[in-house]
Amino acid sequence: MRLGLSNLAAAAMAVGSAFTAAWWLNQLDGPAPAHAAVPVVVQQDWPERSQASAAQVLRAPDGHWWADAMVDGRAVRLMVDTGATVVALTPQDARRLGLKLTPGDYSHEITTAAGPARAARVRLASLSVGAVRVLDVDAVVVERGLPHSLLGMSWLGRLSGFEASADSLTLRP
């Protein structure tokens, strides 16, 4: 088996992110508030998970992978971030997705790349990138300081795998 430097780096990031994800999920006490849950959107024509094909996300000119995702039937653009423990949404994206949060919902202290922040824990019924769909995804809405929403390990870690190359990221259901 031949491992390229980019594949090795992606694997190392995934392992580190998995440990970080486990620690952060342990820090979030209790289940997501019931009022923050999003109703399930049923898509009758969606292929079964075993029949779904891989999705590919191309590297953007800025060097990041930007995924055009569907969250509970609504479009949102997410930056793929293997260093993010969970899917993290900006308040603006959360509102567009129909999440109605109050100031009291931002009760969790988290650490971001920009430092400490307050977050509201939510659960997404469905998050899809191309034909790759994961149900019942843990996420947070970061009160302030997050420049864009992130596709983190609470979604990526539930895939059978993902592989980075110089110009694309392949996501396998």
Backbone bond lengths (Angstrom), bond angles and torsions (degrees), N, CA, C in turn:
res aa  C-N    CA-C-N  psi(-1)  N-CA   C-N-CA  omega(-1)  CA-C   N-CA-C  phi
1 M - - - 1.446 - - 1.525 108.31 -
2 R 1.319 116.45 132.36 1.448 121.89 -178.90 1.526 109.30 -104.99
3 L 1.309 116.93 127.03 1.459 121.42 179.11 1.512 109.18 -110.83
4 G 1.316 115.66 123.13 1.451 120.05 174.85 1.518 109.63 -81.73
5 L 1.310 116.99 162.00 1.456 121.86 -179.46 1.519 111.43 -60.82
6 S 1.341 117.88 -40.15 1.468 119.73 -179.75 1.524 110.74 -68.09
7 N 1.338 118.29 -36.69 1.467 120.38 177.87 1.522 110.73 -67.42
8 L 1.320 116.85 -40.47 1.452 121.28 179.04 1.525 110.77 -65.15
9 A 1.322 116.68 -41.99 1.464 120.61 178.45 1.524 110.46 -64.88
10 A 1.330 117.78 -41.80 1.466 121.00 178.75 1.523 110.65 -63.91
11 A 1.325 117.29 -40.13 1.467 120.33 178.74 1.522 110.83 -65.38
12 A 1.320 117.37 -42.11 1.468 120.65 178.82 1.522 110.74 -63.21
13 M 1.338 116.83 -41.96 1.458 120.19 177.77 1.519 110.58 -64.35
14 A 1.314 117.94 -40.11 1.461 121.39 -179.36 1.518 111.23 -63.56
15 V 1.339 117.34 -43.66 1.467 120.81 179.39 1.526 109.82 -63.97
16 G 1.310 117.01 -46.83 1.465 120.18 178.70 1.513 111.39 -62.00
17 S 1.316 116.64 -41.63 1.454 120.76 179.06 1.516 111.74 -65.88
18 A 1.320 117.84 -36.39 1.459 120.58 179.20 1.523 110.52 -62.61
19 F 1.342 117.20 -43.62 1.460 119.84 177.74 1.523 110.63 -65.19
20 T 1.333 116.25 -41.37 1.455 120.00 177.77 1.525 110.40 -63.45
21 A 1.330 116.80 -42.23 1.469 121.12 179.36 1.514 110.75 -60.34
22 A 1.310 117.35 -45.09 1.457 120.36 179.73 1.522 110.92 -60.87
23 W 1.328 116.94 -42.35 1.449 119.68 -179.97 1.516 111.10 -64.94
24 W 1.356 117.64 -46.50 1.463 120.93 -178.11 1.514 111.88 -66.65
25 L 1.317 117.84 -40.18 1.458 119.34 178.10 1.521 110.30 -62.19
26 N 1.325 116.74 -32.26 1.453 120.69 176.79 1.534 110.92 -69.66
27 Q 1.340 117.38 -27.57 1.462 121.18 -179.18 1.524 112.71 -76.47
28 L 1.312 117.13 -26.26 1.462 121.15 179.50 1.519 107.85 -79.49
29 D 1.329 117.75 109.26 1.449 119.04 -175.21 1.517 111.56 -81.23
30 G 1.307 114.42 131.20 1.451 121.49 171.45 1.505 113.76 75.00
31 P 1.326 115.07 174.57 1.457 120.66 -179.52 1.520 111.45 -74.81
32 A 1.304 115.72 164.25 1.457 120.93 177.01 1.525 108.90 -63.28
33 P 1.344 118.03 145.97 1.453 119.96 178.70 1.529 110.58 -58.15
34 A 1.323 116.06 139.97 1.462 120.51 -177.13 1.513 111.44 -61.55
35 H 1.331 118.64 -35.79 1.463 120.49 -177.79 1.522 112.35 -71.52
36 A 1.326 117.81 -14.84 1.464 120.83 179.94 1.525 111.70 -91.43
37 A 1.328 116.95 -6.15 1.463 120.05 -178.98 1.518 110.06 -69.69
38 V 1.310 116.28 146.61 1.453 122.43 179.32 1.516 107.87 -103.29
39 P 1.332 118.64 135.98 1.461 119.32 -179.74 1.527 111.38 -61.92
40 V 1.312 115.33 149.22 1.458 121.74 -179.57 1.524 109.11 -71.14
41 V 1.322 116.07 133.36 1.452 121.73 175.09 1.518 107.08 -103.01
42 V 1.310 116.91 118.74 1.461 121.23 -177.90 1.520 108.53 -91.40
43 Q 1.318 115.56 126.00 1.457 120.98 177.16 1.520 107.00 -115.35
44 Q 1.317 117.05 99.67 1.455 122.40 -174.15 1.526 113.30 -62.93
45 D 1.322 116.79 -29.64 1.458 119.76 -175.36 1.520 112.89 -90.45
46 W 1.351 118.11 6.14 1.457 120.72 -177.31 1.524 109.89 -73.62
47 P 1.344 118.79 135.68 1.461 119.99 179.26 1.523 111.00 -67.54
48 E 1.309 115.75 151.32 1.460 120.36 174.92 1.512 108.41 -61.67
49 R 1.330 116.91 151.24 1.465 121.86 -177.00 1.522 111.75 -54.55
50 S 1.344 117.63 -40.08 1.456 120.13 -177.07 1.527 112.24 -68.95
51 Q 1.344 116.92 -21.20 1.458 120.37 -178.57 1.531 112.16 -96.03
52 A 1.328 117.11 -10.90 1.457 119.94 -175.61 1.524 110.51 -68.73
53 S 1.307 115.12 145.60 1.458 119.62 178.47 1.520 109.17 -96.11
54 A 1.294 115.83 168.76 1.461 121.51 179.23 1.525 109.78 -68.03
55 A 1.311 115.09 156.24 1.463 121.28 175.23 1.522 107.56 -113.72
56 Q 1.314 115.38 149.88 1.453 119.88 -179.83 1.522 108.99 -122.81
57 V 1.323 115.74 133.57 1.454 122.78 177.64 1.520 106.52 -116.18
58 L 1.318 116.49 122.95 1.466 120.63 -179.03 1.522 110.77 -82.93
59 R 1.332 115.40 145.65 1.463 120.30 176.31 1.534 108.07 -71.38
60 A 1.318 114.91 132.34 1.465 120.98 -179.85 1.528 110.28 -81.38
61 P 1.316 117.68 164.55 1.463 120.50 178.00 1.534 113.34 -56.81
62 D 1.345 117.77 -25.70 1.465 120.21 179.00 1.532 112.56 -79.62
63 G 1.358 117.11 0.70 1.458 121.69 177.81 1.521 114.65 90.97
64 H 1.333 117.76 -6.60 1.458 121.64 -179.33 1.519 110.68 -97.80
65 W 1.332 115.56 161.82 1.464 121.29 171.78 1.517 106.70 -99.69
66 W 1.332 117.07 118.71 1.459 123.28 179.38 1.520 107.77 -108.66
67 A 1.315 116.20 118.19 1.463 121.26 -178.61 1.518 109.68 -99.94
68 D 1.332 115.76 127.40 1.457 121.03 171.58 1.516 105.99 -86.48
69 A 1.326 115.77 103.27 1.458 122.02 -171.74 1.522 110.97 -107.23
70 M 1.324 114.53 164.50 1.456 122.56 170.37 1.522 106.25 -115.90
71 V 1.310 116.46 120.46 1.459 122.18 177.57 1.515 107.10 -114.51
72 D 1.317 115.44 113.85 1.457 121.52 -179.40 1.531 111.21 49.63
73 G 1.328 115.00 42.84 1.466 121.05 175.82 1.515 115.51 83.19
74 R 1.328 118.12 4.12 1.468 121.29 -179.46 1.522 109.91 -121.08
75 A 1.325 116.11 142.13 1.465 121.50 -177.47 1.521 111.15 -76.63
76 V 1.324 115.03 138.47 1.464 121.62 174.61 1.528 107.68 -150.76
77 R 1.305 115.56 142.84 1.469 120.66 178.64 1.517 108.61 -97.79
78 L 1.338 116.44 126.46 1.461 122.24 -176.55 1.523 110.24 -123.93
79 M 1.313 116.66 138.49 1.456 120.00 172.82 1.528 107.28 -86.39
80 V 1.328 116.81 127.00 1.462 121.14 178.69 1.524 107.44 -69.77
81 D 1.357 115.76 125.86 1.454 120.60 -177.04 1.522 109.27 -140.34
82 T 1.343 116.91 99.22 1.462 120.82 179.81 1.524 111.69 -69.32
83 G 1.315 117.31 -12.66 1.459 120.89 176.61 1.517 112.89 -87.65
84 A 1.321 117.28 -7.60 1.464 121.32 177.73 1.522 108.85 -87.82
85 T 1.299 116.35 126.39 1.447 121.87 -177.49 1.528 111.95 -62.88
86 V 1.304 115.61 -43.30 1.462 120.79 -177.80 1.524 109.31 -131.40
87 V 1.313 115.62 167.57 1.454 120.43 169.90 1.527 105.67 -61.75
88 A 1.318 117.29 129.08 1.461 121.79 -178.03 1.522 108.84 -122.77
89 L 1.310 115.93 125.98 1.462 122.00 -177.46 1.517 111.49 -110.31
90 T 1.309 115.93 145.69 1.456 120.38 170.24 1.527 107.23 -76.33
91 P 1.332 117.60 156.94 1.469 119.26 176.29 1.526 112.63 -58.60
92 Q 1.338 116.91 -34.30 1.461 120.24 179.55 1.535 110.94 -64.60
93 D 1.335 116.90 -46.07 1.466 119.72 177.92 1.521 110.74 -65.42
94 A 1.333 117.67 -38.91 1.469 120.82 178.81 1.529 110.40 -59.65
95 R 1.322 117.33 -43.56 1.478 120.68 178.33 1.527 110.67 -63.27
96 R 1.340 116.38 -43.66 1.472 119.30 179.05 1.522 111.32 -61.91
97 L 1.339 116.96 -29.38 1.466 121.60 179.58 1.522 111.86 -83.57
98 G 1.333 117.21 -1.79 1.455 120.59 177.54 1.512 114.93 89.74
99 L 1.324 118.39 9.21 1.468 120.88 177.58 1.524 108.63 -78.21
100 K 1.308 115.96 126.92 1.461 120.91 -179.72 1.527 107.87 -110.47
101 L 1.324 114.98 102.88 1.459 120.97 -176.41 1.521 110.57 -110.73
102 T 1.310 115.68 148.84 1.461 121.88 176.16 1.526 107.79 -108.16
103 P 1.336 118.12 163.91 1.466 119.61 177.88 1.528 112.51 -55.59
104 G 1.325 117.90 -32.69 1.460 121.25 179.57 1.519 114.00 -68.52
105 D 1.339 117.68 -19.58 1.469 121.08 178.92 1.526 112.12 -70.98
106 Y 1.326 117.04 -21.36 1.468 120.98 -178.83 1.532 109.03 -84.75
107 S 1.322 115.93 66.74 1.460 121.35 -171.89 1.521 114.02 -105.00
108 H 1.320 118.18 0.09 1.462 121.50 -178.21 1.526 110.38 -105.54
109 E 1.325 115.81 130.88 1.468 121.32 174.24 1.519 107.54 -88.82
110 I 1.323 116.40 126.08 1.464 120.83 177.67 1.526 108.80 -127.44
111 T 1.314 115.75 164.28 1.457 121.15 176.13 1.517 107.90 -111.27
112 T 1.311 116.07 124.90 1.458 121.68 178.42 1.526 108.62 -112.38
113 A 1.313 116.14 175.53 1.470 120.27 176.96 1.527 110.42 -60.35
114 A 1.345 117.04 -27.41 1.457 121.62 -179.45 1.530 112.48 -90.84
115 G 1.344 117.00 -0.06 1.464 120.09 -179.63 1.519 111.16 117.28
116 P 1.339 116.75 -168.81 1.464 119.99 -177.46 1.523 111.85 -67.78
117 A 1.330 114.97 148.81 1.468 120.83 178.96 1.522 108.62 -152.02
118 R 1.303 115.27 162.38 1.461 120.88 174.81 1.520 108.17 -99.74
119 A 1.338 115.35 145.06 1.464 119.83 -177.11 1.518 110.63 -141.76
120 A 1.316 114.78 155.01 1.459 122.74 173.31 1.519 107.28 -107.46
121 R 1.300 116.03 131.29 1.464 120.60 179.65 1.530 108.87 -85.11
122 V 1.332 116.22 132.85 1.462 122.19 178.62 1.523 109.30 -136.69
123 R 1.304 115.72 166.75 1.464 121.38 175.89 1.534 106.73 -126.73
124 L 1.334 115.19 129.64 1.458 121.62 179.57 1.524 108.17 -98.37
125 A 1.314 117.09 128.77 1.462 120.70 -177.73 1.524 111.34 -64.19
126 S 1.337 116.99 -37.15 1.460 120.81 -176.13 1.517 109.66 -154.59
127 L 1.331 116.32 135.43 1.457 121.41 174.26 1.517 106.89 -135.43
128 S 1.339 115.91 122.93 1.460 121.90 -176.80 1.522 111.01 -125.53
129 V 1.314 114.55 142.02 1.462 122.37 168.75 1.517 104.41 -125.60
130 G 1.322 116.92 113.32 1.460 120.27 -173.70 1.518 109.37 58.28
131 A 1.325 117.01 -132.49 1.468 121.76 -179.21 1.524 112.73 -86.77
132 V 1.329 117.53 2.48 1.464 121.03 -178.25 1.527 108.19 -95.84
133 R 1.337 115.61 115.50 1.463 121.16 -176.77 1.526 109.66 -125.46
134 V 1.330 115.29 137.12 1.460 122.37 174.87 1.525 107.02 -124.40
135 L 1.323 115.89 134.37 1.456 122.04 179.99 1.518 110.74 -97.36
136 D 1.334 115.73 153.05 1.463 122.50 171.37 1.530 111.05 57.08
137 V 1.323 116.48 68.06 1.470 123.19 -173.04 1.531 110.64 -104.03
138 D 1.333 116.47 126.37 1.465 121.14 173.92 1.522 108.90 -69.16
139 A 1.339 115.47 140.24 1.460 120.93 179.16 1.519 108.86 -152.24
140 V 1.315 115.62 168.07 1.457 122.03 172.67 1.517 108.39 -131.30
141 V 1.331 114.54 152.82 1.458 121.55 169.88 1.520 104.87 -109.48
142 V 1.322 116.70 118.36 1.463 121.96 -177.49 1.526 107.94 -86.42
143 E 1.327 115.15 123.93 1.466 121.07 -172.24 1.529 112.79 -56.58
144 R 1.330 117.09 -47.25 1.467 119.85 177.80 1.523 110.45 -157.29
145 G 1.344 114.37 155.80 1.455 119.77 175.80 1.523 115.27 99.94
146 L 1.325 117.27 -10.59 1.470 119.60 179.43 1.531 107.86 -90.76
147 P 1.332 118.20 114.98 1.469 119.94 -175.43 1.532 113.78 -70.27
148 H 1.345 117.40 -27.36 1.460 120.92 -179.78 1.529 108.03 -157.25
149 S 1.295 116.16 157.88 1.467 120.82 -179.21 1.524 110.46 -72.13
150 L 1.341 115.31 150.87 1.465 121.73 -173.60 1.527 111.28 -122.02
151 L 1.323 115.53 139.39 1.464 122.09 172.49 1.519 106.41 -94.25
152 G 1.332 116.48 98.97 1.449 121.67 -173.12 1.520 113.74 -101.19
153 M 1.333 114.18 -169.42 1.454 121.64 -171.57 1.528 115.00 -70.31
154 S 1.333 119.49 -17.39 1.466 118.61 176.45 1.524 110.45 -65.79
155 W 1.329 117.51 -19.35 1.468 122.10 173.37 1.529 109.84 -102.65
156 L 1.318 117.18 -52.15 1.467 121.14 -177.05 1.527 112.02 -59.02
157 G 1.329 117.16 -38.17 1.456 121.62 -177.76 1.517 113.81 -68.98
158 R 1.313 117.66 -11.79 1.461 121.02 179.45 1.527 112.23 -97.04
159 L 1.316 117.31 0.16 1.462 121.22 175.26 1.521 109.29 -80.44
160 S 1.325 116.46 161.70 1.467 118.57 174.86 1.527 109.60 -72.88
161 G 1.331 116.59 -20.54 1.448 120.44 176.38 1.511 112.13 171.87
162 F 1.310 115.14 164.08 1.462 121.78 171.31 1.509 107.28 -146.59
163 E 1.322 115.54 148.93 1.458 120.67 -174.68 1.521 109.81 -138.11
164 A 1.323 115.36 131.10 1.452 121.33 179.88 1.517 110.06 -99.54
165 S 1.314 115.22 139.30 1.463 121.23 170.11 1.522 106.74 -124.03
166 A 1.301 116.89 -175.97 1.466 119.88 -177.14 1.526 112.72 -61.23
167 D 1.338 117.26 -31.02 1.468 118.92 -175.03 1.516 115.72 -125.28
168 S 1.335 118.18 -0.37 1.455 118.66 -179.39 1.514 111.90 -153.43
169 L 1.320 113.91 165.06 1.457 122.54 176.41 1.519 105.84 -124.88
170 T 1.330 117.00 124.65 1.464 122.42 179.40 1.517 108.14 -101.84
171 L 1.335 115.83 126.69 1.462 122.89 179.96 1.519 108.22 -109.06
172 R 1.348 116.59 125.26 1.461 120.65 -179.27 1.529 110.15 -112.17
173 P 1.354 116.69 128.14 1.470 120.05 -178.65 1.525 112.20 -64.12
